[in-house]
Amino acid sequence: MTDIITKLKEIEWKNLASSRSKNVFDPTFCPHMSVRIVEVDPESEYEVHEHPTIQILYFVNGGEGLVELDLDSYPIEKDMVVMVNPGVCHGVKNTGKTILRVLVFEEKMKSNSPQTLYVDF
């Protein structure tokens, strides 16, 4: 496997409805893990969805909003971490006046885990 060093400014944004996503590392480089940056515009959301075999860690890098985990919503802001287990419906809503920026780590799991973690640093 080759080590990779990437300049974020050289990676293009993928535009979605009211958000953007930038793949920092994808399964091309590491078959079990991907890392991306998601930016959600003010008063917008990254719609609720789920992944049956992917564990996700959100690191909130800026802004504020809500994270939806199954049917519950939790406030999030800069320097907070949320872990989403496989099969949990999840999404992010920006409730602030600035861009909500989240670093997303996704790891393909072999089996589901029963807990979801919400941490406020």
C-alpha positions as CSV (number, residue, x, y, z in Angstrom):
1,M,0.0,0.0,0.0
2,T,1.2,3.5,-0.9
3,D,1.2,6.3,1.7
4,I,-0.8,9.3,0.5
5,I,-0.5,13.0,1.3
6,T,-3.2,15.2,0.1
7,K,-3.7,19.0,-0.1
8,L,-7.4,19.6,0.7
9,K,-7.5,22.7,-1.6
10,E,-6.7,20.4,-4.6
11,I,-9.7,18.2,-4.1
12,E,-12.9,19.3,-5.8
13,W,-16.2,19.7,-4.0
14,K,-19.2,17.5,-5.1
15,N,-22.2,19.8,-5.0
16,L,-25.4,18.4,-3.5
17,A,-28.8,20.1,-3.0
18,S,-27.9,22.4,-0.1
19,S,-24.5,21.0,0.9
20,R,-21.1,20.0,-0.5
21,S,-18.9,17.0,0.0
22,K,-15.2,16.5,-0.6
23,N,-13.7,13.0,-0.6
24,V,-10.4,13.2,1.2
25,F,-9.7,9.5,1.1
26,D,-12.1,6.9,-0.4
27,P,-12.1,3.1,-0.8
28,T,-9.7,3.4,-3.8
29,F,-6.9,4.2,-1.3
30,C,-8.2,2.2,1.7
31,P,-10.8,-0.5,1.0
32,H,-12.4,-0.4,4.5
33,M,-12.5,3.3,5.2
34,S,-13.3,6.7,3.7
35,V,-12.8,10.2,4.9
36,R,-14.7,13.3,3.6
37,I,-15.6,16.8,4.5
38,V,-19.3,17.8,4.4
39,E,-20.4,21.4,4.5
40,V,-24.1,22.2,5.0
41,D,-25.4,25.7,4.2
42,P,-27.3,27.7,6.9
43,E,-30.9,26.6,7.4
44,S,-30.3,23.5,5.2
45,E,-29.8,19.8,5.8
46,Y,-27.9,16.7,4.8
47,E,-30.8,14.4,4.5
48,V,-31.5,11.4,6.7
49,H,-30.2,8.1,5.3
50,E,-28.7,4.9,6.6
51,H,-25.9,2.4,5.9
52,P,-26.4,-1.2,7.0
53,T,-22.7,-2.0,7.2
54,I,-20.9,1.3,7.7
55,Q,-19.8,2.8,11.1
56,I,-19.5,6.6,11.0
57,L,-17.7,9.1,13.1
58,Y,-18.6,12.8,12.7
59,F,-16.2,15.4,14.0
60,V,-17.9,18.8,13.9
61,N,-15.3,21.3,12.7
62,G,-17.4,24.4,12.6
63,G,-20.9,25.8,12.9
64,E,-23.9,24.4,14.8
65,G,-26.9,22.3,14.1
66,L,-28.7,19.1,14.9
67,V,-27.8,15.5,14.2
68,E,-30.7,13.1,13.8
69,L,-30.1,9.5,15.1
70,D,-33.0,7.3,14.3
71,L,-36.0,9.4,15.6
72,D,-34.0,11.5,18.1
73,S,-32.3,14.9,17.4
74,Y,-29.2,16.2,19.3
75,P,-27.6,19.6,19.2
76,I,-24.1,19.7,17.7
77,E,-21.5,22.4,17.5
78,K,-17.7,22.8,16.9
79,D,-15.5,20.3,18.6
80,M,-18.2,17.7,19.2
81,V,-18.0,14.0,18.0
82,V,-20.9,11.7,17.1
83,M,-20.5,8.0,16.4
84,V,-23.2,6.4,14.3
85,N,-23.4,2.6,14.2
86,P,-24.4,0.6,11.2
87,G,-28.1,0.6,10.4
88,V,-28.9,3.8,12.4
89,C,-30.8,6.4,10.3
90,H,-28.8,9.6,10.5
91,G,-28.7,13.1,9.1
92,V,-27.4,16.6,9.9
93,K,-29.3,19.9,9.9
94,N,-27.6,23.3,10.0
95,T,-29.6,25.5,12.5
96,G,-27.0,28.3,12.5
97,K,-26.2,31.3,10.4
98,T,-22.8,30.0,9.2
99,I,-21.7,26.9,7.3
100,L,-21.8,23.7,9.3
101,R,-18.6,21.8,8.6
102,V,-18.3,18.1,9.5
103,L,-15.3,15.7,9.0
104,V,-16.8,12.3,8.3
105,F,-14.9,9.0,8.9
106,E,-16.7,5.9,7.5
107,E,-15.5,2.4,8.2
108,K,-17.0,-0.7,6.6
109,M,-17.9,-3.1,9.4
110,K,-18.3,-6.9,9.4
111,S,-21.2,-6.8,11.8
112,N,-23.6,-4.3,13.4
113,S,-22.9,-2.8,16.8
114,P,-25.7,-2.0,19.3
115,Q,-24.7,1.5,20.5
116,T,-24.6,5.1,19.2
117,L,-22.2,7.5,21.0
118,Y,-22.7,11.2,21.4
119,V,-19.8,13.1,22.9
120,D,-19.5,16.8,23.9
121,F,-15.9,17.9,24.4
